[in-house]
Amino acid sequence: MIISEMQRKLATWAVTDPSLRIQRLLRLITQPEWLAEAARITLSSKGAH
């Protein structure tokens, strides 16, 4: 899963249906694959260490 694509989707969903923004975010961050990719990207950035 590409993080930037998911960020765009979440932003679009939040605008179109604000009542679902938290539920969708919670479902997303409970996916191990998504968390692993987000951690990899974050830890590989210059300021991470």
SEKOL-846947 format. One line per 5 residues: their letters; for each residue x, y, z of N, C-alpha, C, O, CB. Coordinates in nm, 4 decimals, decimal comma, always signed. Each point is the difference from the previous one (the first is absolute). Glycine has a CB too. Layout:
A> X Y Z X Y Z X Y Z X Y Z X Y Z  ...
//
This chain:
MIISE> +0,0845 -0,1181 +0,0000 -0,0845 +0,1181 +0,0000 +0,0888 +0,1241 +0,0000 +0,0956 +0,0089 +0,0771 -0,2805 -0,1330 +0,0452  +0,1539 +0,2162 -0,2060 +0,0766 +0,1239 -0,0077 -0,0610 +0,1008 +0,0970 -0,1178 +0,0347 -0,0088 +0,1805 -0,0790 -0,2341  +0,0208 +0,0898 +0,3353 -0,0461 +0,0878 +0,1074 -0,0615 +0,1285 -0,0554 -0,1058 +0,0422 +0,0466 +0,2831 -0,1370 +0,1030  -0,1136 +0,1569 -0,2471 -0,0514 +0,1268 -0,0528 -0,1380 -0,0170 -0,0637 -0,0843 +0,0892 +0,0091 +0,3202 -0,0142 -0,0480  -0,2587 -0,1887 -0,0251 -0,1325 -0,0253 -0,0578 -0,1051 -0,0101 +0,1099 -0,1100 +0,0538 -0,0129 +0,2162 -0,1730 -0,1815
MQRKL> -0,0716 +0,0503 +0,3020 -0,0954 -0,0147 +0,1099 -0,0258 +0,1339 +0,0670 -0,1125 +0,0272 +0,0418 +0,1896 -0,2626 -0,0059  +0,0244 +0,3190 -0,0252 -0,0198 +0,1332 +0,0579 -0,1010 +0,0791 -0,0822 -0,0872 +0,0668 +0,0556 +0,3219 -0,0695 +0,0347  -0,2229 -0,0048 -0,2218 -0,0955 +0,0697 -0,0875 -0,1412 -0,0551 +0,0183 -0,0965 +0,0761 +0,0078 +0,2805 -0,0340 -0,1737  -0,1954 -0,1737 +0,1727 -0,1316 -0,0611 +0,0184 -0,0625 +0,0436 +0,1324 -0,1175 +0,0363 +0,0046 +0,1908 -0,2330 -0,1424  +0,0056 +0,1931 +0,2454 -0,0524 +0,0405 +0,1307 -0,0465 +0,1449 -0,0016 -0,1041 +0,0332 +0,0566 +0,2568 -0,1976 +0,0533
ATWAV> -0,0753 +0,2503 -0,1748 -0,0377 +0,1413 -0,0073 -0,1304 +0,0170 -0,0769 -0,0867 +0,0773 +0,0408 +0,3288 -0,0119 -0,0302  -0,2564 -0,1369 -0,1210 -0,1224 +0,0075 -0,0798 -0,1193 -0,0515 +0,0789 -0,1060 +0,0626 +0,0014 +0,2408 -0,0906 -0,2102  -0,1174 -0,0857 +0,2742 -0,1096 -0,0569 +0,0792 -0,0397 +0,0923 +0,1140 -0,1186 +0,0139 +0,0299 +0,1979 -0,2431 -0,0885  +0,0178 +0,2920 +0,1222 -0,0292 +0,0890 +0,1131 -0,0841 +0,1192 -0,0442 -0,0857 +0,0476 +0,0745 +0,3000 -0,1179 +0,0345  -0,1894 +0,1177 -0,2297 -0,0765 +0,1139 -0,0514 -0,1409 -0,0435 -0,0397 -0,0972 +0,0699 +0,0287 +0,3102 +0,0373 -0,1096
TDPSL> -0,2239 -0,2221 +0,0152 -0,1307 -0,0431 -0,0494 -0,0908 -0,0540 +0,1095 -0,1222 +0,0120 -0,0091 +0,2309 -0,0628 -0,2060  -0,0498 -0,0090 +0,3192 -0,0816 -0,0547 +0,1087 +0,0765 +0,0091 +0,1322 +0,0606 -0,0980 +0,0432 -0,1770 -0,0584 -0,2051  +0,1140 +0,2731 +0,2260 +0,0768 +0,0210 +0,1230 -0,0305 -0,1001 +0,1114 +0,0853 -0,0244 +0,0854 -0,0800 +0,2623 -0,1460  -0,1235 -0,2954 +0,0614 -0,0349 -0,0935 +0,1076 +0,0801 -0,1298 -0,0068 +0,0088 -0,0724 +0,0992 -0,2370 +0,1705 -0,0977  +0,2859 -0,1278 -0,1163 +0,0743 -0,1250 -0,0158 +0,1508 +0,0158 +0,0121 +0,0716 -0,1000 -0,0046 -0,2544 +0,0237 -0,1398
RIQRL> +0,2335 +0,1979 +0,1595 +0,1452 +0,0195 -0,0052 +0,0752 -0,0802 +0,1059 +0,1040 -0,0579 -0,0314 -0,1469 +0,2844 -0,0582  -0,0049 -0,2322 +0,2121 +0,0704 -0,0724 +0,1057 -0,0082 -0,1509 -0,0222 +0,0998 -0,0700 +0,0168 -0,1496 +0,2573 +0,1428  -0,0660 -0,2377 -0,1965 -0,0151 -0,1434 -0,0224 +0,0939 -0,0494 -0,1099 +0,0629 -0,1047 +0,0150 -0,3015 +0,1213 +0,0587  +0,2482 +0,0562 -0,1814 +0,0863 -0,0419 -0,1108 +0,1465 +0,0060 +0,0398 +0,0778 -0,0888 -0,0350 -0,2486 +0,1704 -0,1280  +0,2083 +0,0211 +0,2350 +0,1384 +0,0110 +0,0454 +0,0341 -0,1144 +0,0951 +0,1066 -0,0604 -0,0117 -0,1169 +0,3105 -0,0145
LRLIT> -0,0784 -0,2802 +0,1193 +0,0252 -0,1095 +0,0939 +0,0115 -0,1340 -0,0711 +0,0861 -0,0809 +0,0344 -0,2082 +0,2084 +0,1409  +0,0369 -0,1520 -0,2737 +0,0104 -0,1252 -0,0761 +0,1332 -0,0073 -0,0729 +0,0608 -0,1067 -0,0087 -0,3100 +0,1015 -0,0189  +0,2941 +0,1171 -0,0243 +0,1255 +0,0030 -0,0743 +0,1188 -0,0287 +0,0905 +0,0841 -0,0837 -0,0329 -0,1850 +0,2473 -0,1257  +0,1087 -0,0958 +0,2710 +0,1192 -0,0141 +0,0835 +0,0049 -0,1318 +0,0766 +0,0990 -0,0275 +0,0678 -0,0967 +0,2734 -0,0473  -0,1053 -0,3267 -0,0298 +0,0056 -0,1326 +0,0610 +0,0475 -0,1054 -0,0991 +0,0070 -0,1181 +0,0341 -0,1910 +0,1850 +0,1199
QPEWL> +0,2166 -0,0260 -0,2756 +0,0522 -0,0935 -0,0999 +0,1521 -0,0080 +0,0151 +0,0687 +0,1001 -0,0207 -0,2606 -0,0477 -0,1396  +0,2455 -0,1692 +0,1959 +0,1442 -0,0139 +0,0218 +0,0848 +0,0414 -0,1203 +0,1070 +0,0586 +0,0167 -0,1602 -0,2421 +0,1394  +0,0060 +0,1535 -0,2767 +0,0777 +0,0356 -0,1192 +0,0138 +0,1516 -0,0126 +0,1067 +0,0514 -0,0335 -0,1864 -0,2610 -0,0805  -0,0287 +0,2792 +0,1409 +0,0021 +0,1460 -0,0105 +0,0911 +0,0593 +0,1065 +0,0776 +0,0913 -0,0282 -0,3110 -0,0927 -0,0651  +0,2245 -0,0496 +0,2148 +0,0855 +0,0488 +0,1084 +0,1471 -0,0254 -0,0300 +0,0837 +0,0866 +0,0253 -0,2694 -0,1275 +0,1369
AEAAR> +0,2183 -0,0759 -0,2154 +0,1389 -0,0324 -0,0327 +0,0544 +0,0948 -0,1063 +0,1130 +0,0475 +0,0112 -0,1561 -0,2875 +0,0471  -0,0357 +0,2672 -0,1601 +0,0437 +0,0914 -0,1064 +0,0157 +0,1419 +0,0530 +0,0967 +0,0682 -0,0341 -0,2121 -0,2118 -0,1357  +0,0224 +0,1885 +0,2518 +0,0100 +0,1340 +0,0584 +0,1240 +0,0107 +0,0882 +0,0696 +0,1015 -0,0031 -0,3201 -0,0790 -0,0033  +0,2786 -0,1260 +0,0846 +0,1193 -0,0003 +0,0853 +0,1263 +0,0011 -0,0847 +0,0948 +0,0719 +0,0314 -0,2213 -0,1954 +0,1465  +0,1289 +0,0449 -0,2845 +0,1174 -0,0044 -0,0876 +0,0281 +0,1379 -0,0593 +0,1147 +0,0447 -0,0019 -0,1632 -0,2859 -0,0516
ITLSS> -0,0546 +0,3077 +0,0056 +0,0166 +0,1324 -0,0599 +0,0463 +0,1004 +0,1045 +0,0906 +0,0793 -0,0254 -0,2681 -0,1326 -0,1436  +0,1161 +0,0499 +0,2848 +0,0349 +0,0943 +0,1064 +0,1427 -0,0208 +0,0471 +0,0750 +0,0964 +0,0156 -0,3138 -0,0897 +0,0548  +0,2768 -0,1309 -0,0478 +0,1336 -0,0290 +0,0520 +0,1100 +0,0222 -0,1028 +0,1163 +0,0162 +0,0368 -0,2205 -0,1801 +0,1153  +0,0694 +0,1649 -0,2794 +0,1015 +0,0224 -0,1027 +0,0222 +0,1485 -0,0289 +0,0882 +0,0348 -0,0785 -0,1499 -0,2546 -0,0203  -0,0159 +0,3065 +0,1604 +0,0173 +0,1437 -0,0238 +0,1222 +0,0524 +0,0750 +0,0433 -0,0595 +0,0987 -0,2917 +0,0848 -0,1309
KGAH> +0,3027 +0,0848 -0,0145 +0,1217 +0,0581 +0,0582 -0,0119 +0,0270 +0,1490 +0,0924 -0,0307 +0,0753 -0,0462 +0,1319 -0,2950  -0,1553 -0,0458 +0,2631 -0,0156 +0,0403 +0,1387 -0,0372 -0,1115 +0,0957 -0,0215 +0,0257 +0,1185 -0,0425 +0,1903 -0,2061  +0,0559 -0,3387 +0,0397 -0,0451 -0,1104 +0,0843 +0,1047 -0,0465 +0,1001 -0,0336 -0,0607 +0,1017 -0,1118 -0,0081 -0,2876  +0,2719 +0,0970 +0,1576 +0,1063 -0,0523 +0,0884 +0,0837 +0,1100 +0,0573 +0,0932 -0,0265 +0,0760 -0,0876 -0,1804 -0,2078
//
